[in-house]
Amino acid sequence: MLRGFLYLGLLVILFFLIREAFSEQERLEWFGSIYTDPYLVMTVFIGSEILFGIIPPEIFMLWSLETGLIGPYFWSIGLLSVISYAAGYLNFNIGLTINHRSNILKSKTKFVQKYLDLFKRFGAFMVIVASISPLPFSLIALLGGTAGLEKRKYYLYSLFRILRYFAYAYVLWLIQA
C-alpha cells in the first residue's frame, strides 16, 4: 500500500512539474485533442475504473482542476466519484455472478477455500481500504462479489470511495491554490 501512495505522489509531482516547466501551448501540442475532449477523457476514465483502476483517478482530478471542461471542480469530482462507485458496483455484481456460476469457487480445494475464507473474514475491511487508498478498488469489488461478501456491507463500506475522492480533490485544490 505504501508503494501505491509513493506512486501516486510521484504522479502528482510529475503533473505539477510538467505544468510549471512547459507553457499551456506546449502542453496542448503534446496532449492534443485528448486534453481538450471531455468525452474522450471521460471514456478513458470509465474504462479505467471498470478495468481495475489502470490509471489513477487523481490524474483525472488534476485534469478536471486544470481544464474545468466538465463543470466546476467539486461538481466534477462528485461526478467522477459516482462513476467510480458505479464501476465498483458493476464489478461487485459481476463477482456475485461468478460466485453463483463458477465450479472452481464451489470446489473444496484447500487453495481456493483458503483465500475465499480470508476474503470472507477481512473482505469488508479490504473494501474500506481499497475505497480510500490507491489499491485497485474495482478489483477488490470484484473479489468481494466473488467471495460472497454481503451486499449491504459492500454498498455501505464502498461509500468511502466518494469520501476519498473529495478528500484527495481538496488536497489537490489546496496544492493548486
C-alpha positions in Angstrom: 0.0 0.0 0.0 2.9 2.3 0.7 4.1 1.8 -2.9 0.7 2.9 -4.1 1.0 6.2 -2.2 4.5 6.7 -3.4 3.4 6.1 -7.0 0.5 8.5 -6.6 2.8 11.1 -5.1 5.2 10.8 -8.0 2.4 11.2 -10.5 1.1 14.3 -8.8 4.6 15.8 -8.6 5.2 14.9 -12.3 1.9 16.7 -13.2 2.9 19.9 -11.4 6.5 19.8 -12.8 5.2 19.5 -16.4 2.7 22.2 -15.7 5.4 24.6 -14.4 8.1 23.7 -16.9 6.0 23.9 -20.1 3.6 26.6 -21.3 -0.1 25.8 -21.8 0.5 25.9 -25.6 3.3 23.3 -25.4 1.2 21.1 -23.2 -1.7 21.3 -25.7 0.7 20.4 -28.5 1.8 17.3 -26.6 -1.6 16.0 -25.5 -3.5 17.5 -28.4 -7.1 16.5 -28.8 -7.1 14.2 -25.7 -6.6 17.1 -23.3 -9.5 19.2 -24.7 -12.0 16.4 -25.4 -14.1 15.8 -22.3 -15.9 12.8 -23.9 -12.7 11.0 -24.7 -11.2 11.7 -21.2 -14.4 10.5 -19.5 -14.5 7.4 -21.7 -10.9 6.6 -20.7 -11.8 7.3 -17.1 -14.8 5.0 -17.1 -12.8 2.2 -18.9 -10.0 2.6 -16.4 -12.4 2.4 -13.4 -14.1 -0.7 -14.8 -10.8 -2.4 -15.7 -9.4 -2.3 -12.2 -8.2 1.3 -12.0 -5.4 1.1 -14.5 -5.0 4.9 -14.5 -5.0 6.6 -11.0 -8.1 8.7 -10.6 -6.0 11.6 -9.4 -4.9 12.1 -13.0 -8.5 12.8 -13.9 -9.0 15.0 -10.9 -6.0 17.1 -11.9 -7.3 17.3 -15.5 -10.6 18.5 -14.2 -8.9 21.1 -11.9 -6.8 22.3 -14.8 -9.4 22.4 -17.6 -12.9 22.8 -15.9 -14.3 21.1 -19.0 -16.9 19.1 -17.1 -18.0 21.9 -14.9 -17.0 23.4 -11.6 -14.2 21.5 -9.9 -16.0 20.0 -7.0 -19.1 19.2 -9.1 -16.8 17.3 -11.5 -15.3 15.5 -8.5 -18.7 14.4 -7.5 -19.4 13.1 -11.0 -16.0 11.2 -11.1 -16.7 9.7 -7.6 -20.2 8.5 -8.6 -18.7 6.9 -11.8 -16.0 5.2 -9.7 -18.6 3.9 -7.2 -20.8 2.7 -10.1 -17.8 0.9 -11.6 -17.2 -0.8 -8.3 -20.9 -1.7 -8.1 -20.7 -3.2 -11.6 -17.7 -5.3 -10.7 -19.2 -6.4 -7.4 -22.2 -7.7 -9.2 -20.0 -9.4 -11.8 -18.3 -11.1 -8.9 -21.6 -12.2 -7.5 -22.5 -13.8 -10.8 -19.1 -15.5 -10.9 -19.7 -16.7 -7.4 -23.0 -18.3 -8.3 -21.9 -19.9 -11.5 -18.3 -20.9 -11.0 -17.4 -24.6 -10.3 -13.9 -23.5 -9.3 -15.2 -21.5 -6.4 -17.5 -24.2 -5.3 -14.7 -26.7 -5.2 -13.3 -27.6 -1.8 -9.7 -27.4 -2.8 -7.5 -26.1 0.1 -6.0 -23.3 -2.1 -9.3 -21.8 -3.2 -11.0 -22.3 0.1 -8.1 -20.7 2.0 -8.4 -17.4 0.0 -12.2 -17.3 0.0 -12.2 -17.8 3.7 -9.7 -14.9 4.2 -11.7 -12.6 2.0 -14.9 -13.5 3.8 -13.2 -12.8 7.1 -11.5 -9.5 6.0 -13.4 -8.5 2.9 -15.3 -5.6 4.4 -12.0 -4.2 5.8 -10.4 -4.6 2.3 -13.3 -2.7 0.7 -12.8 0.2 3.0 -9.0 0.2 2.5 -9.4 0.0 -1.3 -12.0 2.7 -1.2 -9.7 5.2 0.5 -6.3 4.2 -0.8 -4.6 3.7 -4.2 -5.4 -0.1 -4.1 -7.4 -1.1 -7.2 -11.0 -0.5 -5.9 -12.8 -2.3 -8.8 -10.6 -5.4 -8.3 -11.5 -5.6 -4.6 -15.1 -5.1 -5.5 -14.9 -8.0 -8.0 -13.3 -10.1 -5.4 -15.9 -9.1 -2.8 -18.7 -10.3 -5.0 -16.8 -13.5 -5.9 -16.2 -14.3 -2.3 -19.8 -13.7 -1.4 -19.4 -10.5 0.7 -22.8 -9.4 2.0 -24.3 -6.8 -0.5 -25.3 -4.4 2.2 -21.8 -4.3 3.7 -20.3 -3.8 0.3 -22.6 -1.0 -0.7 -22.2 0.8 2.7 -18.4 0.4 3.0 -17.7 1.3 -0.6 -19.3 4.7 0.0 -15.9 5.6 1.5 -14.9 5.9 -2.2 -16.8 9.1 -2.6 -15.3 10.5 0.6 -11.8 9.6 -0.7 -12.5 11.5 -4.0 -13.5 14.7 -2.2 -10.6 14.4 0.3 -8.0 13.9 -2.4 -9.6 16.6 -4.6 -9.5 19.0 -1.7 -5.8 18.4 -1.2 -5.1 18.8 -4.9 -7.1 22.0 -4.9 -5.1 23.3 -1.9 -1.8 22.5 -3.7 -3.1 24.3 -6.8 -4.1 27.5 -4.9 
